[in-house]
């Protein structure tokens, strides 16, 4: 009898193991030739819907929307150019040639964008600095410091302070109402 109970539980456990393997579902992702038991997804940040409770919030939201949509292409362009610049700098061996290349690129960008950026208002400039941080993950100050030098970053930040802009400003929608509105504009408009 003892052996019968042992064999009975042993056969049930083997049946459970094999039945679990048979019920496992495998997925085939388009463009991939390997089946997988799970699907890899990218991380997504979800923010709660914005409630515009007061008239001032409504005015602030639509003002930020207009200004954000105006300066976002510049932030996106900065992000794209930074990616290209970093890939090109990896190919250059000499530090001297890297500095020369970044100086040349800085002059080209200044010639190309100075007149357009001079037309921005103070708040559009503040939004642009935040959007550069949002797109690149690095503050504008740290970008200049990394690509040029600390003195250049300090001098640019000092000049920007005359216009009430800080190049060290970070994009933080969790703690800043204005940044939350900007993030909402960018996600709702599919920019």
C-alpha positions as CSV (number, residue, x, y, z in Angstrom):
1,X,0.0,0.0,0.0
2,X,2.8,2.4,0.9
3,X,4.4,1.8,-2.6
4,X,1.1,2.3,-4.3
5,X,0.6,5.8,-2.6
6,X,4.2,6.8,-3.5
7,X,3.7,5.8,-7.1
8,X,0.3,7.5,-7.3
9,X,1.8,10.9,-6.1
10,X,4.8,10.5,-8.3
11,X,2.6,10.0,-11.4
12,X,0.4,12.9,-10.5
13,X,3.4,15.3,-10.1
14,X,4.8,14.1,-13.4
15,X,1.4,14.8,-15.1
16,X,1.2,18.2,-13.5
17,X,4.7,19.1,-14.8
18,X,3.9,17.9,-18.3
19,X,0.5,19.5,-18.4
20,X,2.0,22.9,-17.4
21,X,4.5,22.7,-20.3
22,X,1.7,21.9,-22.8
23,X,-0.4,24.9,-21.7
24,X,2.4,27.4,-22.1
25,X,1.7,29.9,-24.9
26,X,4.5,31.1,-27.2
27,X,4.3,34.3,-29.2
28,X,5.9,35.2,-32.5
29,X,6.8,38.8,-32.9
30,X,6.6,40.2,-36.4
31,X,10.1,40.5,-37.8
32,X,11.5,37.9,-35.4
33,X,12.0,34.2,-36.2
34,X,12.2,33.0,-32.6
35,X,9.1,32.2,-30.6
36,X,9.0,33.5,-27.0
37,X,6.9,32.9,-24.0
38,X,6.8,36.6,-23.3
39,X,6.7,39.9,-25.2
40,X,9.3,42.6,-24.5
41,X,7.8,46.0,-24.1
42,X,9.5,49.4,-23.8
43,X,9.1,51.3,-20.5
44,X,6.3,53.8,-20.5
45,X,5.7,56.7,-18.1
46,X,2.0,57.5,-17.5
47,X,1.0,60.8,-16.1
48,X,-2.4,61.4,-14.6
49,X,-4.8,63.5,-16.7
50,X,-4.4,67.3,-16.2
51,X,-7.2,69.1,-14.5
52,X,-7.3,72.8,-15.4
53,X,-9.3,74.0,-12.4
54,X,-8.8,77.7,-12.6
55,X,-8.9,80.2,-15.4
56,X,-5.2,81.0,-14.8
57,X,-4.3,77.4,-15.3
58,X,-6.2,77.4,-18.6
59,X,-4.5,80.5,-19.8
60,X,-1.1,79.1,-18.7
61,X,-1.7,75.8,-20.4
62,X,-2.6,77.3,-23.8
63,X,0.2,79.9,-23.6
64,X,2.7,77.1,-22.9
65,X,1.2,75.0,-25.7
66,X,1.7,77.7,-28.2
67,X,5.3,78.4,-27.1
68,X,6.2,74.8,-26.7
69,X,5.1,73.9,-30.2
70,X,7.1,76.8,-31.5
71,X,10.4,75.8,-29.8
72,X,10.1,72.0,-29.8
73,X,11.6,71.6,-33.3
74,X,14.8,73.3,-32.1
75,X,15.1,71.0,-29.1
76,X,14.5,68.0,-31.4
77,X,17.1,69.3,-33.9
78,X,19.6,69.7,-31.0
79,X,19.0,66.1,-29.9
80,X,19.5,64.8,-33.4
81,X,22.6,66.8,-34.0
82,X,24.1,65.7,-30.6
83,X,23.6,62.1,-31.6
84,X,25.3,62.6,-34.9
85,X,28.1,64.6,-33.3
86,X,28.8,61.9,-30.7
87,X,29.0,59.3,-33.4
88,X,31.4,61.4,-35.4
89,X,33.5,62.2,-32.4
90,X,34.0,58.5,-31.7
91,X,35.6,58.2,-35.1
92,X,38.0,61.0,-34.5
93,X,41.1,59.8,-32.6
94,X,43.0,63.0,-31.7
95,X,41.7,65.4,-29.0
96,X,43.0,68.3,-31.0
97,X,40.9,67.3,-34.0
98,X,37.9,66.7,-31.8
99,X,38.1,70.3,-30.4
100,X,38.7,71.7,-33.9
101,X,35.6,69.8,-35.2
102,X,33.4,71.0,-32.3
103,X,34.5,74.6,-32.8
104,X,33.7,74.3,-36.5
105,X,30.3,72.8,-35.8
106,X,29.6,75.5,-33.2
107,X,30.3,78.3,-35.7
108,X,28.1,76.6,-38.3
109,X,25.2,76.3,-35.9
110,X,25.6,79.9,-34.7
111,X,25.6,81.1,-38.3
112,X,22.6,79.0,-39.1
113,X,20.4,79.6,-36.0
114,X,21.4,82.9,-34.3
115,X,18.9,85.1,-36.1
116,X,16.0,82.7,-35.5
117,X,16.9,82.2,-31.8
118,X,17.2,85.9,-31.2
119,X,13.5,86.2,-32.1
120,X,12.5,84.0,-29.2
121,X,10.9,85.5,-26.1
122,X,12.3,85.0,-22.6
123,X,9.8,82.3,-21.7
124,X,10.3,80.5,-25.1
125,X,14.1,80.4,-24.3
126,X,13.3,79.0,-20.8
127,X,11.1,76.3,-22.4
128,X,13.8,75.5,-25.0
129,X,16.4,74.9,-22.3
130,X,14.0,72.5,-20.5
131,X,13.1,70.7,-23.7
132,X,16.8,70.3,-24.5
133,X,17.2,68.5,-21.2
134,X,14.0,66.4,-22.0
135,X,15.3,65.3,-25.4
136,X,19.0,64.7,-24.5
137,X,18.8,63.8,-20.8
138,X,21.6,66.4,-20.2
139,X,21.3,70.0,-19.2
140,X,22.3,72.7,-21.7
141,X,25.1,73.8,-19.3
142,X,26.5,70.3,-19.1
143,X,26.3,69.9,-22.9
144,X,28.4,73.0,-23.4
145,X,30.8,72.0,-20.7
146,X,31.3,68.6,-22.2
147,X,31.6,69.7,-25.8
148,X,33.6,72.9,-25.3
149,X,34.9,73.7,-21.8
150,X,33.8,74.8,-18.4
151,X,34.6,78.5,-18.9
152,X,32.5,78.6,-22.1
153,X,29.6,77.0,-20.2
154,X,30.0,79.4,-17.3
155,X,30.0,82.4,-19.6
156,X,27.0,81.2,-21.6
157,X,25.1,80.7,-18.4
158,X,26.0,84.1,-17.1
159,X,24.8,85.8,-20.3
160,X,21.6,83.7,-20.2
161,X,21.0,84.9,-16.6
162,X,20.6,88.5,-17.9
163,X,17.5,87.1,-19.7
164,X,16.3,85.2,-16.6
165,X,17.3,81.9,-18.2
166,X,19.4,79.2,-16.5
167,X,21.2,76.7,-18.7
168,X,21.2,74.3,-15.6
169,X,17.4,74.1,-15.6
170,X,16.1,70.5,-15.7
171,X,12.8,69.2,-17.1
172,X,10.9,67.7,-14.2
173,X,7.2,67.1,-14.8
174,X,6.7,65.2,-11.5
175,X,7.4,68.2,-9.4
176,X,6.8,71.2,-11.6
177,X,3.3,72.2,-12.9
178,X,4.7,74.1,-15.9
179,X,6.8,71.1,-17.0
180,X,3.7,68.8,-16.5
181,X,1.7,71.1,-18.8
182,X,4.6,71.0,-21.4
183,X,4.8,67.2,-21.2
184,X,1.0,67.0,-21.7
185,X,1.2,69.2,-24.7
186,X,4.0,67.1,-26.3
187,X,2.2,63.8,-25.6
188,X,-1.3,64.8,-26.6
189,X,-0.2,66.5,-29.8
190,X,2.0,63.5,-30.8
191,X,5.1,65.7,-31.3
